Amino acid sequence: MTQNPGNSTGRDETVGRENANPWKLSEREQDVLRLISAGKTNKEIASVLQISIHTVDAHIRRIFSRLGVRNRVQAALAWHGYRHGS
């Protein structure tokens, strides 16, 4: 993986892999999961992404369902494991 220096979102960009996630998360769901993993609250996520808290809630429900997890810690651990090859 390489970090794109011109990327203002701070998101990792994976070279040579399209939609590189095993759960088929949308780009926005990946943004939400990245922020969950950083310890952000739903209110903070809504503010950062400039979306409503209700939209954040909907994204989180879909993320939990797709990852097969029940809480934020499990989701963050799954994401961390994926991003770091565990």
Beta strands, then each sheet from edge to edge (+ up, - down):
strand 1: 2-3
strand 2: 12-13
sheet 1: 1+ 2-
end
